[in-house]
Amino acid sequence: MEKDLSKSGLNTICTHSGELADPQFKGAVSPLYMASSYAYEDVAIKRYPRYFNTPNQEALSKKIADLEHAEAGMIFGSGMAAISTTLMAFLRAGDHIVLQSALYGGTYNLVIEEFEKYGIDYTFVDGTEVAAFEAALTPKTKVLYIETPSNPLLSIFDVAAFAQLAKSKGLVSMIDNTFASPVNQNPIDLGFDIVLHSATKYMGGHSDICAGAVATSKKHIDHIFQLAKNFGGSLSDYTVWLLERSIKTMGLRVAAQNQGALAMARYLKQLEGIGQVYYPGLESHPGHDIAKKQMKGFGGMLSFELEPHLNASAFVGHLNLIKASMSLAGVESTVLMPAQTSHFLLGEAERKRQGIAENLIRFSVGIEEVEDLQQDIQQAMKKTMADNIVTI
């Protein structure tokens, strides 16, 4: 009989929830079932990889649901596969959706490039105030969508307040919880309907997996599945197995990254050559009090700007230990410039409108010793100042 660990502690869920038994050899880890073809006669479940119901897919979905305190979960081939499939499952021609403007660039690009083709109307709202989002609602609004902390400026939205707004208006509420991870924030406990993740990030945690995840009610999962089986964004069972393995250490990894990011944010805030630092764990952050209320930890992500006279690209090039890399949330610390990567598709005018400076650097703090990261930042800053290159 399968153990119900949904009410267990975080690291117990990470380690044991949804694991598959190995009755033949009694192995300590879930066996990997690589079959892409299963029997259809005299079986309780007709399994097929594109139907998200292979043994490893089902087991991992259970673990993710338990981590987010949800009834059910699904895993996808990427975070954008999870986001796009879920959005399209609840929107059709003539519908309207309200979203924050400070979104992950891929989600923003999906909306502006694809929704008009399907006759779906949308409104982007600036800021984090619930009243501004309520003012944007129309009789045709069906979905309210936010992400918090946001990418890349770490804006904080009051999850419970937005959930209440959605419920009062009969909307489906969706939240991208990638930056927080289930370790730091559980939006379903705060009233949200659907939680989305790029599982590539903190769930994977080692920069070697691409995956997405959804956690919600059984009713909503059934609805999402009807579209997901047609879109075909399923995940290979080998990657599913690797992801299940990686999640076992997620609680420990994220705890270390929380601690490291707070220390690095405080260090950067007092460092010569650094302008603005964006991190919700800083008391000076405008969303600090809300983050403290709804998050168990402030996360491993932060962003900062160099002083205008310093060349941010040169600074990144001078880093030795910290890698310049496209993704985030690995055990290794990485940086990127959103204007050149994650938010390039927004265009310069939209980035400027959202407050994303061309010299903004997004910093994903890994599990290295803080002293080593500080030394790397310090030596890169000294070289950048010595270069005396003026950013044009």
C-alpha angles and dihedrals in degrees: 000000000000115000117237105224096160091114095044126106122285099258092044090055091045091052105037115013113111094002117153120236121236101215095172102052103010093230119181094233134052113279117240117240107199098177117127092186126056136178117271102191124080093003131123093221127032100218126205127157094234089055091062092235109107112128094258093044092052093047094051092046089055091052092050092048091052092048091055094040089242133142094236144002143197132201125215140191093259142356090258090052089056093045098044094044093048094047093048091047090063101035131068138166111308095023126119131214130195118211137169114258093224095075135143105280094241093055092046091050092049090056099046096041102040114023097072089055088061096043093250116146122211142185126203115208125205122222131015103272117125092215092062091054092047090053090055095056120108133188087263096053111121105163137042113199130188141155123209131216084029127224119274108352097045094233113179124224123195098246097193092049093050091046089053091050091052093048093048090054098040094247130147107244120213128183133187103222096177099115093048098039121203087280093068105027138024109189095183088065086055094051106269119142103211131026120198131195141184092223086193086081126051096352091054094032099172102076092244104095133070114199146128134214142200127196123187144110123322089246093056093043090054089051093048091047092059089064098031093061088057097044090049100213095150125144127241114253093237090058089044089055092048091049093050088052092049095050089060089077098034095104092053095043095048093047089056091045092050090054094044095047093052091050092047093047091053091046094050092047091064098036119112111246095030120111120181121008119199115202127130092217091068114094088224093060110107091227096045097109093048091045090051089052099049105027130070090205133007097241138241097273128094138153133210141180127223120227109277095251092058124083109238094195090055090049091053090048091055094056114108108178098028111071127223100229140155101235136045149216098057124138086255120074115247139177135198138173108242092206089063099037131008095026100029092109091060091072127230096277094052092044090052091048090053093048095250103145121210088238095049113129121200112211123201106194115215131193100278121123110281092228090060092050091048092051091051092050091047096051091046091051092050091052092046091052090047091052088061090201113164115218110236 
